[in-house]
């Protein structure tokens, strides 16, 4: 059974370092997981906050691991769902 998106991604932005280090396949897979609520490598607090954020139009953030770049990276969708950003830990202050 297909999984449906839980919210809109809006415009997608990939920060420069993430664009350079991540493969397109990793980015696409992460975006696909993020939009259906598969939050990746987040703790229970962030997981619970994301679940609430989906219902209350608040920012949503997921974390994934890139095997190719051997780094963690993030996907964050704004509260108004107008933009989703893919970034490495040192590119955006959370």
C-alpha positions in Angstrom: 0.0 0.0 0.0 1.5 3.4 -0.9 2.4 5.8 1.8 1.0 9.3 1.4 2.8 12.6 2.1 1.9 14.1 5.5 2.7 17.7 4.5 3.9 19.8 1.6 7.6 20.2 1.0 7.3 23.5 -0.8 10.4 24.7 -2.6 13.4 22.5 -2.1 16.8 24.1 -1.3 20.1 22.2 -0.9 22.9 24.1 0.8 26.2 24.3 -1.1 28.2 21.9 1.0 25.4 19.3 1.1 25.0 19.6 -2.7 28.7 18.9 -3.1 29.0 16.0 -0.7 25.6 14.1 -0.9 24.6 12.0 -3.9 21.3 12.8 -5.6 20.0 9.4 -4.6 20.7 10.1 -0.9 18.9 13.5 -1.2 15.9 12.0 -3.0 15.6 9.1 -0.5 15.8 11.5 2.4 13.2 13.8 1.0 10.9 10.8 0.4 11.3 9.6 3.9 10.9 13.0 5.4 7.6 13.9 3.7 6.0 10.6 4.9 7.1 11.0 8.5 10.1 8.6 8.5 12.3 11.0 10.6 15.5 9.1 10.3 18.1 9.2 13.1 16.4 11.4 15.6 15.8 10.9 19.3 12.4 10.4 20.9 12.1 14.0 21.8 12.5 15.2 18.2 10.3 12.4 16.9 7.5 13.5 19.2 8.0 17.1 18.3 7.9 16.3 14.6 4.6 14.4 15.1 3.1 17.4 16.8 4.6 19.8 14.3 2.9 18.0 11.4 -0.5 18.6 13.1 0.2 22.2 14.2 2.1 23.6 11.2 5.4 24.0 13.0 8.9 23.3 11.5 9.8 19.6 10.9 13.3 18.3 10.9 14.7 14.9 10.0 18.3 13.5 10.3 19.9 10.9 8.0 23.3 9.4 7.4 25.2 9.6 4.1 27.3 6.5 3.5 29.0 8.2 0.6 30.1 11.3 2.5 30.3 9.5 5.9 28.3 12.3 7.5 25.0 13.1 9.0 22.7 15.5 7.2 19.4 17.1 7.9 16.1 17.9 6.1 14.0 20.7 7.5 10.6 22.0 6.3 9.5 25.4 7.4 6.4 26.0 9.5 4.5 27.5 6.6 5.6 24.5 4.4 7.0 26.9 1.7 10.5 25.6 1.8 12.4 22.4 2.6 16.1 22.7 3.1 18.8 19.9 2.9 21.9 20.7 4.8 25.0 19.4 6.6 25.4 20.1 10.4 27.8 23.0 9.9 25.7 24.8 7.3 22.7 25.9 9.4 22.3 26.6 13.1 19.4 24.6 14.5 
